[in-house]
């Protein structure tokens, strides 16, 4: 027996999402960053480097605490990839 779902509730939930076909998606364009994104990445790396306490730097522990699948998307870990 399937659970009863009210139509108005379902319509409201589905209105935020759009299903699309990604077969024609150009992965090369998606993987490049805009100039604004690059500027913010550099700004974040500068901030990250300046607030770090040199004697407490432990890249091995940092890499252990963040799942590897996120490293490429995290500016401070992309240096390790």
VOKE-989213 format. One record per residue (C-alpha): y, x, z; residue in one letter; chain. Coordinates in steps of 0.1 Angstrom, whole numbers, plus 2048, in hexadecimal, padded with zeros to 3 digits. Each point is the difference from the previous one (the first is absolute). Layout:
N
+-----+-----+-----+--------+--------+
:  yy :  xx :  zz : residu : chaine :
+-----+-----+-----+--------+--------+
:   Y :   X :   Z :      A :      A :
...
+-----+-----+-----+--------+--------+
END
This chain:
81
+-----+-----+-----+--------+--------+
:  yy :  xx :  zz : residu : chaine :
+-----+-----+-----+--------+--------+
: 800 : 800 : 800 :      X :      A :
: 822 : 80E : 7F6 :      X :      A :
: 81C : 7FF : 819 :      X :      A :
: 81C : 7E7 : 7FA :      X :      A :
: 821 : 811 : 7F4 :      X :      A :
: 81F : 7EB : 7FC :      X :      A :
: 80F : 803 : 7DD :      X :      A :
: 823 : 805 : 80D :      X :      A :
: 7F5 : 81D : 816 :      X :      A :
: 7ED : 810 : 7E3 :      X :      A :
: 81E : 7FC : 7E8 :      X :      A :
: 817 : 810 : 819 :      X :      A :
: 7E9 : 81D : 805 :      X :      A :
: 7FB : 806 : 7DB :      X :      A :
: 824 : 7FD : 7F7 :      X :      A :
: 808 : 824 : 80C :      X :      A :
: 7E6 : 810 : 7E9 :      X :      A :
: 7FD : 804 : 7DB :      X :      A :
: 7E0 : 80A : 7F0 :      X :      A :
: 804 : 817 : 7E2 :      X :      A :
: 7EB : 813 : 7E8 :      X :      A :
: 805 : 826 : 805 :      X :      A :
: 7EB : 80B : 7E2 :      X :      A :
: 820 : 80A : 7EE :      X :      A :
: 80F : 812 : 81D :      X :      A :
: 80D : 822 : 7F8 :      X :      A :
: 7F4 : 815 : 81D :      X :      A :
: 815 : 81E : 7F6 :      X :      A :
: 820 : 7ED : 803 :      X :      A :
: 7F5 : 7F1 : 821 :      X :      A :
: 7F8 : 822 : 80F :      X :      A :
: 822 : 80F : 7F8 :      X :      A :
: 81C : 7FC : 81A :      X :      A :
: 824 : 7F5 : 7F8 :      X :      A :
: 81C : 818 : 807 :      X :      A :
: 809 : 7EB : 81F :      X :      A :
: 7DD : 803 : 80D :      X :      A :
: 800 : 825 : 7FB :      X :      A :
: 821 : 803 : 812 :      X :      A :
: 7F3 : 7EC : 81E :      X :      A :
: 7E0 : 814 : 801 :      X :      A :
: 814 : 821 : 801 :      X :      A :
: 817 : 7F0 : 81B :      X :      A :
: 7E2 : 7F7 : 815 :      X :      A :
: 7F0 : 822 : 7FC :      X :      A :
: 820 : 811 : 80B :      X :      A :
: 802 : 7E9 : 81F :      X :      A :
: 7DB : 805 : 808 :      X :      A :
: 804 : 826 : 7FE :      X :      A :
: 81F : 801 : 815 :      X :      A :
: 7F4 : 7EA : 81D :      X :      A :
: 7DE : 812 : 802 :      X :      A :
: 7FC : 817 : 81E :      X :      A :
: 7F3 : 821 : 7F0 :      X :      A :
: 7E9 : 809 : 81D :      X :      A :
: 7F0 : 7DE : 7FF :      X :      A :
: 7F8 : 7FF : 7DA :      X :      A :
: 7DB : 7F9 : 7FB :      X :      A :
: 7F9 : 7F5 : 7DC :      X :      A :
: 7DB : 7FE : 807 :      X :      A :
: 804 : 7E7 : 81B :      X :      A :
: 81A : 7EC : 7EB :      X :      A :
: 7E7 : 7FF : 7E4 :      X :      A :
: 7E4 : 7F5 : 818 :      X :      A :
: 815 : 7E3 : 80D :      X :      A :
: 80B : 7F1 : 7DF :      X :      A :
: 7E4 : 7F3 : 7E9 :      X :      A :
: 7FC : 815 : 7E1 :      X :      A :
: 806 : 7E3 : 7E8 :      X :      A :
: 825 : 7FF : 80B :      X :      A :
: 807 : 825 : 7FC :      X :      A :
: 80B : 7FE : 7DB :      X :      A :
: 819 : 7E4 : 808 :      X :      A :
: 80F : 811 : 81F :      X :      A :
: 81A : 81A : 7F8 :      X :      A :
: 7F9 : 817 : 81D :      X :      A :
: 7DA : 800 : 7F9 :      X :      A :
: 803 : 803 : 7DA :      X :      A :
: 807 : 825 : 806 :      X :      A :
: 7DC : 804 : 80D :      X :      A :
: 7F0 : 7EE : 7E2 :      X :      A :
+-----+-----+-----+--------+--------+
END
